[in-house]
Amino acid sequence: MSTQPDLLYSEEEEAVRAAVRDLLADHCDAPGVIARTESDTPHDLAAWKALADGMGLAGLLVPEDKGGQGATHREVAVVLEELGRAVAPVPYLTSAVVATEALLACDAGDLLAELASGRRIGALAVALNVAPGGAYQVVRHEGGALHGELTAIADAQAADVLLVPADDGGLYAVDATAATVTPQIPFDLTRPLATVSLDGAPGRLLGDAEVAVHRALRAGAGLLASEQLGLAEWTLTETVRYLKERKQFNRPVGGFQALKHRLAQLWLEVVNLRAAARNAADALATGEDTDVAVAVAQAYAASVAVHAAEEALQLHAGIGMTWEHPIHLYLKRAKADSIAYGTAGAHRARLAELVDLQAP
């Protein structure tokens, strides 16, 4: 029997939010993130260590008997909201969610414990734009070794272990030192992409790739909506704050009715996104109507996050167009997120299939 989803935040979830926000205020201030995007080390591994080792957040999805915290997707969603608010350049979504879910599907205990502790960072070697259930590239498995090239792999540069699907249907764990990882130029500088080349790399068979990849991408898509929510909330809040302070004709710009209407419309969209994102997180945690909840969240989230970032850029006027102001980071993350784990169109098509609502 289906139960009503719980869209509210618990006291524990709000405590997690406060702790993560404080940590990110120390580690991921806007000037620091911008400076990092211009450097050769795009990932903030100090922030990652504080999140994973200091707070134990990398193991939220891992059961306690396997070395994790034994929490649920709801707590992870709150962490991702805060990471979205800070456009934090850490491999949390890719390692603590996507790679971890793939390992949970394979029951790979030792690797799970290492990822849960933050000792190692994992990356699923599937292109960032692949939707749950979508086709993905595989490498050739021959003579116990892996050969081939995979492109657009998110956070591969930071990974210690790569989870690689092969043409024999298996998912293999490959030590990152056995692969050639070549950075690609990403649109979103805070979530780097790379090409992974394998030339006879040894791999350890973990389990069925199709099952693991589908589970991992579904969780990634569902929880990405929480990141998009955090991003949209930050851009809306900052825009309202700026328009209260900025004056034109000796009155606050935010007092002009046309701008009030634009902000009110955006607020409604963000509130609706919060409901969709919370529903997806709750469905992943409980297993109730998960595919539908994830498809609904991703069908809606991309347009809201992009709209919020675009409005922030426009309404900040000249200052919003500068490199020193962080709005460009949010717009690029929103745009990149809009195709991550499937486009809104792909999720709408999937939703139509799930509820048997075919196109005419």
C-alpha positions in Angstrom: 0.0 0.0 0.0 1.4 3.4 -1.1 2.1 6.0 1.6 2.1 9.8 1.4 5.6 11.2 0.8 7.1 13.3 3.5 8.3 16.6 2.0 9.2 18.3 5.2 12.7 18.5 6.8 13.3 16.7 10.0 15.3 18.2 12.9 18.2 15.9 12.1 18.2 17.0 8.5 18.2 20.7 9.5 21.1 19.9 11.8 23.0 18.4 8.9 22.2 21.5 6.8 23.6 23.9 9.4 26.8 21.9 9.9 27.4 21.6 6.1 26.6 25.3 5.5 29.1 26.3 8.2 31.8 24.1 6.8 31.3 25.4 3.3 31.4 29.0 4.5 34.9 28.2 5.7 36.1 26.2 2.7 34.1 27.3 -0.4 33.8 31.1 -0.4 33.0 32.5 -3.8 36.5 34.1 -4.4 38.1 30.8 -3.5 36.0 28.8 -5.8 36.6 31.2 -8.7 40.3 31.1 -8.1 40.2 27.3 -8.1 38.5 27.2 -11.5 41.5 29.1 -12.9 44.0 26.7 -11.4 45.3 23.2 -12.3 43.5 21.8 -9.3 39.7 22.3 -9.9 38.7 20.0 -7.0 38.8 21.3 -3.4 40.2 18.2 -1.8 40.5 20.0 1.6 36.7 20.7 1.6 36.1 17.1 0.5 38.3 15.7 3.3 36.3 17.9 5.8 33.0 16.6 4.4 34.0 12.9 4.1 36.5 12.4 6.9 35.6 15.1 9.3 31.8 14.8 9.1 31.4 11.3 7.7 29.1 12.5 4.9 30.6 10.3 2.2 29.1 7.2 3.8 25.5 8.4 4.4 24.1 5.9 1.9 26.2 3.0 3.1 24.8 0.7 5.8 26.6 0.8 9.2 27.7 -2.9 8.9 29.5 -2.0 5.7 31.4 1.0 7.2 28.9 3.8 6.5 26.5 6.0 8.4 23.3 4.0 7.5 21.3 7.2 6.6 19.0 7.7 3.7 18.7 9.7 0.5 16.9 12.4 2.4 20.0 13.4 4.4 22.1 13.2 1.2 19.6 15.5 -0.5 20.1 18.1 2.2 23.9 17.9 1.8 23.5 18.4 -2.0 21.2 21.4 -1.5 24.1 23.1 0.4 26.7 22.0 -2.1 24.5 23.5 -4.8 24.2 26.8 -2.9 28.0 27.0 -2.8 28.7 25.5 -6.2 31.3 23.5 -4.2 33.9 21.8 -6.4 33.9 18.5 -4.6 33.1 15.0 -6.0 30.2 14.4 -3.6 27.5 13.6 -6.1 29.8 11.4 -8.3 31.5 9.5 -5.5 29.2 9.5 -2.4 26.0 9.0 -4.5 26.6 7.6 -8.0 29.7 5.4 -7.5 28.4 4.3 -4.1 25.0 3.3 -5.4 26.7 1.3 -8.2 28.8 -0.5 -5.5 25.7 -1.1 -3.4 24.1 -2.9 -6.4 27.2 -5.1 -6.6 27.6 -5.6 -2.9 31.3 -4.7 -3.1 31.9 -4.4 0.7 35.6 -3.5 0.8 35.3 -0.7 -1.8 32.1 0.6 -0.2 33.9 1.0 3.1 36.8 2.9 1.5 34.4 5.3 -0.4 32.3 5.7 2.8 35.3 6.7 4.8 36.5 9.1 2.2 39.8 7.3 2.0 39.2 6.8 -1.7 37.1 8.7 -4.3 35.1 6.7 -6.8 33.8 7.6 -10.3 31.4 5.7 -12.4 32.9 5.7 -15.9 29.6 6.6 -17.7 29.2 9.9 -19.5 27.5 12.6 -17.4 24.7 13.2 -19.9 23.4 9.6 -19.8 19.9 9.2 -18.4 18.8 6.3 -16.2 18.1 3.4 -18.6 19.9 5.2 -21.4 22.6 3.7 -23.7 26.2 4.2 -22.5 29.7 3.5 -23.8 31.5 0.3 -22.8 35.1 -0.9 -23.1 36.4 -4.2 -24.5 37.2 -6.9 -22.0 39.8 -9.2 -23.5 42.1 -11.7 -21.8 41.4 -10.3 -18.3 42.2 -6.7 -19.3 40.2 -3.7 -20.4 40.7 -1.7 -23.6 38.9 1.4 -24.8 38.1 5.0 -24.3 35.2 6.7 -22.4 34.4 10.4 -22.6 32.7 13.0 -20.5 33.4 11.3 -17.2 32.6 13.7 -14.3 35.2 14.0 -11.6 37.5 11.3 -13.1 40.5 13.5 -12.3 39.8 13.3 -8.6 39.0 9.6 -8.6 41.2 6.9 -7.1 39.0 4.0 -8.5 37.0 4.0 -11.7 33.9 1.8 -12.1 34.0 0.7 -15.7 31.3 -1.1 -17.7 32.6 -3.6 -20.2 31.2 -5.4 -23.3 30.8 -8.7 -21.4 28.1 -7.1 -19.3 30.3 -6.7 -16.2 31.2 -3.7 -14.1 34.9 -3.6 -13.3 36.9 -1.7 -10.6 40.0 -0.1 -12.2 42.7 1.7 -10.2 42.9 5.2 -11.6 46.6 4.9 -11.9 46.1 2.2 -14.5 44.1 4.5 -16.7 45.0 7.6 -18.7 42.8 10.4 -17.5 42.8 13.4 -19.9 40.9 16.6 -18.8 38.3 17.9 -21.2 37.2 21.5 -21.3 33.9 21.6 -19.4 31.2 24.3 -19.5 30.9 24.0 -15.7 34.4 24.6 -14.4 33.4 23.4 -10.9 32.6 19.8 -12.1 35.4 18.8 -14.4 35.0 16.2 -17.1 37.7 13.9 -18.5 38.4 11.2 -21.1 39.4 7.9 -19.6 41.6 5.7 -21.8 42.3 2.0 -20.9 45.1 0.1 -22.7 45.2 -3.3 -21.1 44.3 -2.1 -17.6 43.5 -4.8 -15.1 40.0 -4.8 -13.7 38.3 -6.5 -10.9 34.8 -7.8 -11.7 32.2 -6.3 -9.3 28.9 -7.4 -10.8 26.2 -6.8 -13.5 26.9 -3.4 -15.1 23.4 -2.9 -16.4 21.8 -3.2 -13.0 24.5 -1.2 -11.2 24.5 1.6 -13.8 20.8 2.0 -13.8 20.6 2.1 -10.0 23.5 4.6 -9.9 22.1 6.9 -12.6 18.6 6.9 -11.1 19.9 8.0 -7.7 22.2 10.6 -9.4 19.3 12.1 -11.4 16.9 12.1 -8.4 19.4 13.8 -6.0 20.7 16.2 -8.7 17.3 17.9 -8.3 18.3 18.8 -4.7 21.6 20.4 -6.0 19.6 22.3 -8.5 17.2 23.4 -5.8 20.1 24.7 -3.6 21.5 26.6 -6.6 18.1 28.2 -7.5 17.5 29.2 -3.9 20.9 30.9 -3.6 20.4 32.8 -6.8 16.9 34.0 -5.9 17.9 35.0 -2.3 21.0 36.9 -3.6 19.0 38.7 -6.3 16.3 39.8 -3.8 19.0 41.0 -1.4 20.8 43.0 -4.2 17.6 44.6 -5.5 16.8 45.8 -2.0 20.1 47.5 -1.7 20.6 48.8 -5.3 18.9 52.2 -5.9 17.7 53.9 -9.0 15.9 57.3 -9.1 16.6 57.4 -5.3 14.5 54.3 -4.6 15.3 50.5 -4.2 15.2 48.8 -7.6 13.3 45.9 -6.0 10.4 48.3 -5.5 9.6 48.4 -9.2 6.5 46.4 -9.9 7.8 44.7 -13.0 10.7 43.3 -11.0 8.4 42.2 -8.2 6.4 40.2 -10.6 9.5 38.5 -12.0 10.8 37.6 -8.5 7.3 36.4 -7.4 7.1 34.1 -10.4 10.6 32.8 -9.7 9.8 32.2 -6.1 6.8 30.0 -7.1 9.0 28.0 -9.4 11.6 27.4 -6.7 8.9 26.3 -4.2 7.5 23.8 -6.7 11.1 22.6 -7.3 11.6 22.0 -3.6 8.5 19.8 -3.6 9.6 17.8 -6.6 13.2 17.4 -5.2 12.0 16.4 -1.8 9.6 13.9 -3.3 12.4 12.3 -5.3 14.6 12.1 -2.3 11.8 10.6 -0.2 11.0 8.1 -3.0 14.6 7.0 -3.3 14.7 6.5 0.5 11.5 4.5 0.8 11.4 2.8 -2.6 7.8 4.1 -3.3 7.2 5.1 -7.0 10.9 5.9 -7.3 11.1 6.0 -11.1 8.1 8.3 -11.4 9.3 10.7 -8.7 12.8 10.9 -10.2 11.4 11.6 -13.7 9.0 14.3 -12.4 11.9 16.0 -10.5 14.2 16.1 -13.4 11.6 17.0 -16.0 11.0 20.2 -13.9 14.3 21.0 -12.2 16.5 22.0 -15.1 14.3 24.9 -16.4 13.9 26.3 -12.9 17.6 26.3 -12.0 18.6 27.8 -15.4 15.8 30.4 -15.1 16.9 31.4 -11.6 20.5 31.8 -12.6 19.6 33.8 -15.8 17.3 36.1 -13.8 20.1 36.6 -11.3 22.6 37.5 -14.0 20.2 40.0 -15.7 18.9 41.6 -12.5 22.4 42.1 -11.1 23.0 44.2 -14.2 26.6 45.2 -14.9 28.2 43.6 -11.8 26.6 40.3 -12.7 28.5 40.2 -15.9 31.9 40.4 -14.2 34.1 37.4 -13.6 34.6 38.4 -10.0 31.0 38.0 -9.2 30.1 34.3 -8.7 26.8 34.3 -10.7 28.6 32.9 -13.7 29.5 29.8 -11.7 25.8 29.3 -10.9 24.7 29.8 -14.5 27.3 27.4 -15.8 26.4 24.8 -13.2 22.7 25.1 -13.9 23.3 24.7 -17.7 25.6 21.7 -17.2 23.1 20.2 -14.7 20.3 20.6 -17.3 21.8 17.8 -19.4 23.4 15.8 -16.5 21.8 12.3 -16.0 19.4 13.0 -18.9 17.7 16.1 -20.3 14.3 17.3 -19.1 12.9 16.1 -22.5 14.3 12.6 -21.9 12.8 12.5 -18.4 9.4 13.7 -19.7 9.4 10.9 -22.3 10.3 8.4 -19.6 7.5 9.7 -17.4 5.0 9.3 -20.2 6.0 5.7 -20.6 5.8 5.1 -16.8 2.2 6.5 -16.5 1.1 5.1 -19.9 0.6 8.6 -21.4 1.7 8.2 -25.0 2.1 11.0 -27.5 -0.6 11.2 -30.1 
